[in-house]
Amino acid sequence: MTLAPETTTLKVQLRVDDAADDWFPVCDISALMPGRGVAALLPDGRQAALFQDRAGRLYAIDNRDPFTGAAVLSRGLIGSHQGRPFVASPLLKQRFELESGRCLDDDAVTVATYEIRTA
């Protein structure tokens, strides 16, 4: 009799408090598809937008579009500008770098970023 090998599902986790070493479990890695975002509700009521690029790198930014106040960035289009990945808001199309949260269309605007890992 042969037993099937155990499979472990990787869990995506976010650090929601920079001062603490607490990681908040968000979803299974299988919920993230390259080029598509997923929204996650955080313990304090905020939402994060999670993304995985085609190389497997993970990103997490605030889901709230600072120009409209709507929680929609997870539904935005993924692209890159000068080799840096971004998401374009589905509403007014402003682009936010996934690594830094900086708005490529308005230097005065940023969104929060979250440290992300799998475990």
N, C-alpha and C positions, 0 to 999 in steps of 0.2 A: 504494500500500500504506500503510495506517495502522497505526501502532503503538499498542498500548494504553498508557495512562499508567502509569508505575511507581507501585506502591503501597508505602508504607512502613508497617511494623507498629510501633506504638509499644511500647516495652518499659517495663515497670514496674520501678523500681529503689528499693531501700531504702538508707538510710545506717545501718549497723549499729554504727558507732563514732563517737560525737559528736566525738571528738578528731581524727579523720581526715576527709579530704574524699573518702573512697572510697565509691563507690556499688556496691551488689551487685545484679546483674540477677536479677529474680525470675520474671517471666512476661510474656507478651504482654498488652496491655490487653484484648484480646478474651476473655481467660480470666475477666475480672471482669464479673459481671452485677449491675446495680443490685438491692440488697436481698438479695444472697447473698454469703457469705464464701468465701474461698479460703485454705487453709493453705499456707505456704511454709517449707521447711527452710533455716535460715540457716547460714553457714559454721561457726559455733561450736557447732552442734547444737541451738540453740534453734529454736522455731517462731514465725512471725509469722502473724497473721490479717489478711488484706487485705480491704478493703471499698470499694465504689464506691456512692455514693448516686445518687438519680435525677437530681440536678443535675450529675453527673459528677465530684464531688469524691472524692478518694481518701483512705483512712485505713489505717493499719497499727498494730496493737497486738499485744502478746504473746498467743499462742494458748492459753497455760496458764491455766486457771481457778484463781485462788489459793485458792478455798474447797475444791476437791476435788483439785487437782493434776493433773487430766486436761486434755489438750490438745484442747479442744473449742470454744473461743470462735468459731472460724471457722464453726461450724455453728449459731450462735445466731441469734435473731430480731432484726432491725433495727427500730428505732423512734426516736422523738424525745421529749424531755421539755423543756418550756419552750424549744423551738426548737433544742435541742442533740441531735445524733445519738448514739445508744447502741446497743450490742448486749447482748441478754439471754442469759446463759449457758443452754444447753439442759438443764443438769442441775438446778441449784437456783434458777435464774431471776434471779440478781443481775444488775443492769444496770451496764454500764461505758461511760462516755462515750468516744466514738471520738476526740475531739480531745485529751483530757487523760489518759485512762486511769483517771480517778477513778470509784470505785464509788458509784453513786447510792444504794445501800442500806446502805452502811457507810463512813462518812467516813475510817476508819482504813486502808482497803484501796485500792490502786491496781494497775494493770498497766502495764507499760512501753509507751511509744508509740515509733514509728519515723517519721523523716522519710521521705516518699515522693514520688517524682516520676516523670514519663514522659520518655523521651528517644528 
